[in-house]
Amino acid sequence: MTVRVIAFDLDDTLWPVKPVITGAEKALNRWLGGSIRDWPAAARNMGAIRDQLLIRDPTLSYQLTELRCKCITEALDRHGKSNARQIAEEAMEVFLHARHDVEYFDGAEECLADLSTRFVLGALSNGNADVRRLTIASHFSFSFSAEDVGAPKPAPNLFEAALAETRVSASEVVYVGDDPVLDIDAANRFGMRSIHVINGKTSQKVGDTEPDLVIEHIRDLPHAITEFC
């Protein structure tokens, strides 16, 4: 079957996520510290607040932006701030701006530019990165997050959204990701073909299924995709 669509995970597939989140959290706390004089005291119980919010509403586990916003709101509420939600929303704009200050893996941008001339490209992510806020936006025809579709991978919702958007069959889609369980197992079980990209990881989770291909770096994808063509 001919490949018509290539869908991508985002974090740790197209860029390393840890430094991005670390930088975004630092930017968030700098802004809150500059806006709320006693923010360190208000933030002291954030971990417990997060746990309580997730108990009350487990769906927040994949509504990552809303979860963080609610945590900040609750912390400020407990600290007596009357406009807590407004402050939290402003803070989240700072966080999200920094969240999209990514440094792509070597060759990722060139890879996407090449593939977008031959295939429909899309993003299917559990996280809250939005390709529309990135320099690679023009290469993508569609993008869905777990929050958009109501469930995170390995649930099939994201893959169902991709098929509904592109009107192709699962066998005409290749899914590219770094996680053996959330990406490879999930795509395989849905009937898509899969490519596992290592991107320098030294330790790997073990999935229940095997990818169709394994590549060391995302820059290797244009050559690897010819295996399916």
N, C-alpha and C positions, 0 to 999 in steps of 0.2 A: 504494500500500500504506500502511495506517495505521501511524503511529509508536506503538509500545508501550513502547519502552525507550530511554532516553538514557544513554549511558555517557561517562564523562569521564576524560581524563588529569588528573593532579593538579598536579604542579610546573609552574609558569609558565602554568598554565591557570586554576587557582582562586586561586593566590597566587604571588608572586615567590619563586623558590627560593634565589637567591644569598644574600640576607641571612639566610635561615633556616639554611643550611649554615654560613655564616660564624659566626653566633651559636652554633650547636651545637658547632662545632670549638673555639671559645673556651671554652665551658663545659666541654668534655671536657678540654682542656689545663689549665684552672684546677683541675679536680678531680684530675687525675693529678699536677699539680705540687704540690698540697697533700697528696697521699697517698704519693707516691714522691719522696723527697728529691732524688734525682738524675735525675728524669724527663727534663729537657732533654738530658742525655747519652744516655740510653737511646733517646730518640726521634730521634737524629741520623740514623740510617740507615733511617727509615721508608719513604722513597721506594723505595730498593733492595729492602727487604723486600717491599713491595707488588708490585713487578715480579716478584720471584722466586716469590711465592705464585701469581701469575696464570699464570706459565709452568708451574708444577707442576699447577695446577687452573684451567683457563680458565673453568669454570662460576662461579667466584667473581666474575667480572665483572658478573654480575647478582644475586649474593647479597651485597648491599652491606653489610648489617649484619654478616654473618659475615666478610666480607673485612676490614672495619675491626677487628673483634674479634681475628681471627687476626694482623693486623699488630701490634696492641698486645701480644698474647701473645708473639709471636716477639721483639719488641723487649725485652720484660721478661725472657724466657728468656735471651737473649744477655747480658743485664745481670746474670744470676745470681739472679733472683727465683724462688723455689721455687713460689709460688702464683700464677704469672703468669696462668693462664686465669681464675681466680676474680677477680683484680683487673680483668682486661680486661672480663669480663662486668659487673661493677659499674660500670666506666667507661662501658660502652655504654648502660646504663640512664640515666646522666646525659646522654649524647649524645642518645638517643632522646627523652627528655623535652624537651630543648631543640629537637630536630628537629621537634617538633609544636607549637612556639610560633610559629605562623604568623600573618601579617597578610594577610587575604584582600583580593583586588582589590575595588575599590568595587562594591558591588551583588551580589557573589557569593553571600553568604548569603541575601539576599532572592530572588535568582534560583532557588536550589536549593529554598527553601521553597515558592515558587510552583510550580515544575515538579513537585515531588514529590507534589502533590495531583492531578496529571493523568497522570503517567507513572511507570514503574518506573525508578529511578535507580541507576547503578552506577559503580564506579571501576575502571579498568584502567590500571595504572601500572608503568613500569619501575623506579621508585624504591622507597624503603623507608618512605615516609609511609603511615600507616594511618588511614583516615578514622574508624575506631572509636575513635581516641584524640583526636578533634577535636570541636568544638562542632557541626559539621555532620553528625555520625554519624546522627542520626535521619532524615535525608532519604534515606539510601542503603539499598537492599535487598541489595546485594552489593558485594564488593570483592575484587579479585585483584591480586597483584603478580607481576612476572616470576619472583621466587623461588618463589612458590606454584605456578606452572604449568610451571616448568622451562625457560623461554626468554623473552627480552625481545622487545618489538616491534622490528622489523617482522615477526617470526615470528608465525604465526597463533594461537599457544597461548592468549594472553589473550582473543582474540575467541571462540575455541572454548569457553573456560570460561564466558564470558558467555552464549552460546547454550545451553549445557548447563544453566546455572543458571536461566535465564528461560524456556526451552522456546519460544522464538520463532524466526522465521527472520531471517537477516541483514538482509533488506530492511526489517524492522520496527524496526531499531535505527539510531539516529543517534549517531555518535561525535564528541565535541567535544575538540579538542586544539590545541596551539600549534605543533607541529612538523610541517612539510610532509611529511617523510619518515616518521618514526616513527609519526605519528598519521594524517595524511591519506592518504598513499599506502597505508599498511598497512590502514586501514579500507576504503578504496575497493577494494583488491584482494580483500578478504574478502567484498565484496558489501554492506557497510554504507553508509549515507549518511553524509556527513561535513560538519562545520562547523569551519572554521579560525578561531580567535580570536587576534587580534593582541595585545591587552593592552599597547599602547604600544611594542612592539618596533620599532626603527628599521631593523634589518637582518634579513633573512630568508633561511633556506636555501630552495632551490628544489627542489620535488618533481617527480616524473614525471607526476603526475596532478593534476587540479583538484578542489578541494572543491566540494560542492554549494552551500555558502554561505560567505561570509567576513563576520565581524563584528569590529568594532573593539574592543569591550569585552565581557567576560563578562556584564555587566548587560543587554546587548542580546539575550541568548539567548531569553528567553521570547517576545519579539515575533518573532524570526527563526524560531522553531520552528513558528510558524503557517504558514509557507511549505509545510510538509510535511503539514499537517492539512486 
